[in-house]
Amino acid sequence: MTPAGPADERLTALISELATKGYLPGPADDWTRALHAVPRHTFVPARAWTPSGPIDRDAHPDRWWDAVYADAPITTQTDDGTTDPITGQGVATSSLSALSGVLFNMGFLDLDDGHRVLEIGTGTGYTAALTARIVGKAGSVVSVEVDAELASAAEKNLTAALPADSRTPALIVGDGADGYAADAPYDRVHATCSVQTIPPAWLAQTRPGGRIVTPYGRWFGYGSVAQVDVLPDGTGIGRFPGTSGYMPLRSQRPVDGHPADWDAPGARISRTGVNPRTVAYAPAAADLVITHLAPGVAARRADDALWLLDGRDPDCWAIVVLAEHEDLFEVRQHGRRDLWDETVAAYFRWQALGRPTLDRFGLTVTDAGERLWLDRPDDVIF
Ligand SMILES: C[S@@+](CC[C@H](N)C(=O)[O-])C[C@H]1O[C@@H](n2cnc3c(N)ncnc32)[C@H](O)[C@@H]1O
C-alpha cells in the first residue's frame, strides 16, 4: 500500500498553486476538502504518459508522484486502446485532465449539495468521484463512458478511492451523446469530452433551470467551454465563459483519410495576400465564429503549411504554404468546398464585427439546431 505522505504534501502545494491562479471554485473550503477526500493518485495507472514523457510508478516512483500532483494531463489511453500510451505515439483517447482545466470547467457547473448530475466521459473516474463528493449523499452522479475497458478500470479506481459508506457514481457504458434517460432529469450535465454541437438528449434530460457545461468547438482551434442553461420550453441559452481543450466525443471526431501530400491531383491553385498565420493563430472568439460559419473545418498547423480539413469529408481540404518573406501565399483547395475561402471569410466576419471577445458570444440550442449570437439572443450571426 502506498503511504499517503507523498500525496498530501504534493496535493496541498497543487491546491495552493491553483487557488492562487484563481482555478479553485467556491466555496473554496468545500472544494479543498473534496480534493483531499478523493485521492488523485488512485486514478492514475502505474504506467502512463505525460507532456514531460513517460511515468512508471515502480521504476521511478518520485517522478510518478510528481506527475500525478502536477498541473498537467496524464494520458491513460491512446488510439482507443490499440497503442500503449507509454510509447508517446498515437492520439490520446482518454486522459486524466489537468486539474486546473477540471476545476475551471467544474466551476461553471455551480454544483450544490443534492444535485443530480450526468457526466459524459468517465475516463479514470476522477471527476465523477469529485462531483459525487461535492453533491454529497443527497445528490447523485451518473457517468457515461463509451469505452467498456475504461469504465471497468474506473469502477476499480472508484472502489479504491471512495469510503465504503459514500455514495458511489453509477457508471454506464454507452454513447454519452444519448445521455442516460433512465435517471433524468438532471440538475447538471457535465461533459469531459468536447462537442461540435450539443446533443439534443442532453437538453431533453436537463431539468428546467438546470445547466450543461461542455468543452465546445474543438476542431478548428483550442476550443471553448459552453455553459448552457435550460429554459422551461427546453431551449438552451448559453455563453462561452472561457477556453477549454478536451478530446472530442467519439461520435463527433473529425474523419481521417485526408492526403498528407500537397501535390495531390485535382486541387484548385490560387494565391492569397492573407497571411495564413493570421487565421491559424486567431483568438478563441475568431475560432468560434469560424467553427460556425465554416462548419466542420478542422485545422492542422505544420511548420511549413496550414492545412484545413473538412472533418466530415476526407476528399475536401485546403493547404496554404507558409513561405517566409512572400507577399502572396500559395493556396490549394480540393473537393466540394473552398475551405480556405470559407475560413478567411468567417475570420473577416469576426473582424468586421469589431473583434468581439469570447464572452460576448452566446448560443441558443433548440431541436432545430444551434444559433450563435453576439451580446443578445436576437442578434444572430449564424
Ligand atoms: C478527457 S477524458 C475524461 C476524463 C475523466 N473525466 C477523468 O476524470 O478521468 C474523455 C473521456 O471521454 C470518453 N468519451 C469519448 N467519447 C465518448 C462518448 N461518446 N460517450 C462517453 N464517453 C466518451 C473517452 O473515452 C474518455 O475516457
PDBQT file of the ligand as one rigid body, heavy atoms in Angstrom, charges set to zero:
ROOT
HETATM    1  C1  LIG A 401     -10.601  13.644 -21.039  1.00  0.00    +0.000 C 
HETATM    2  S1  LIG A 401     -11.252  12.048 -20.835  1.00  0.00    +0.000 S 
HETATM    3  C2  LIG A 401     -12.266  12.209 -19.413  1.00  0.00    +0.000 C 
HETATM    4  C3  LIG A 401     -11.555  12.332 -18.134  1.00  0.00    +0.000 C 
HETATM    5  C4  LIG A 401     -12.355  11.864 -16.955  1.00  0.00    +0.000 C 
HETATM    6  N1  LIG A 401     -13.471  12.718 -16.649  1.00  0.00    +0.000 N 
HETATM    7  C5  LIG A 401     -11.473  11.616 -15.772  1.00  0.00    +0.000 C 
HETATM    8  O1  LIG A 401     -11.696  12.217 -14.714  1.00  0.00    +0.000 OA
HETATM    9  O2  LIG A 401     -10.553  10.799 -15.889  1.00  0.00    +0.000 OA
HETATM   10  C6  LIG A 401     -12.533  11.923 -22.072  1.00  0.00    +0.000 C 
HETATM   11  C7  LIG A 401     -13.289  10.640 -21.968  1.00  0.00    +0.000 C 
HETATM   12  O3  LIG A 401     -14.449  10.745 -22.776  1.00  0.00    +0.000 OA
HETATM   13  C8  LIG A 401     -14.714   9.460 -23.274  1.00  0.00    +0.000 C 
HETATM   14  N2  LIG A 401     -15.647   9.556 -24.399  1.00  0.00    +0.000 N 
HETATM   15  C9  LIG A 401     -15.390   9.923 -25.683  1.00  0.00    +0.000 A 
HETATM   16  N3  LIG A 401     -16.495   9.835 -26.420  1.00  0.00    +0.000 NA
HETATM   17  C10 LIG A 401     -17.487   9.434 -25.592  1.00  0.00    +0.000 A 
HETATM   18  C11 LIG A 401     -18.855   9.165 -25.784  1.00  0.00    +0.000 A 
HETATM   19  N4  LIG A 401     -19.427   9.293 -26.978  1.00  0.00    +0.000 N 
HETATM   20  N5  LIG A 401     -19.579   8.767 -24.723  1.00  0.00    +0.000 NA
HETATM   21  C12 LIG A 401     -18.999   8.623 -23.497  1.00  0.00    +0.000 A 
HETATM   22  N6  LIG A 401     -17.697   8.852 -23.271  1.00  0.00    +0.000 NA
HETATM   23  C13 LIG A 401     -16.949   9.256 -24.294  1.00  0.00    +0.000 A 
HETATM   24  C14 LIG A 401     -13.349   8.936 -23.653  1.00  0.00    +0.000 C 
HETATM   25  O4  LIG A 401     -13.340   7.541 -23.821  1.00  0.00    +0.000 OA
HETATM   26  C15 LIG A 401     -12.534   9.430 -22.477  1.00  0.00    +0.000 C 
HETATM   27  O5  LIG A 401     -12.455   8.470 -21.479  1.00  0.00    +0.000 OA
ENDROOT
TORSDOF 0
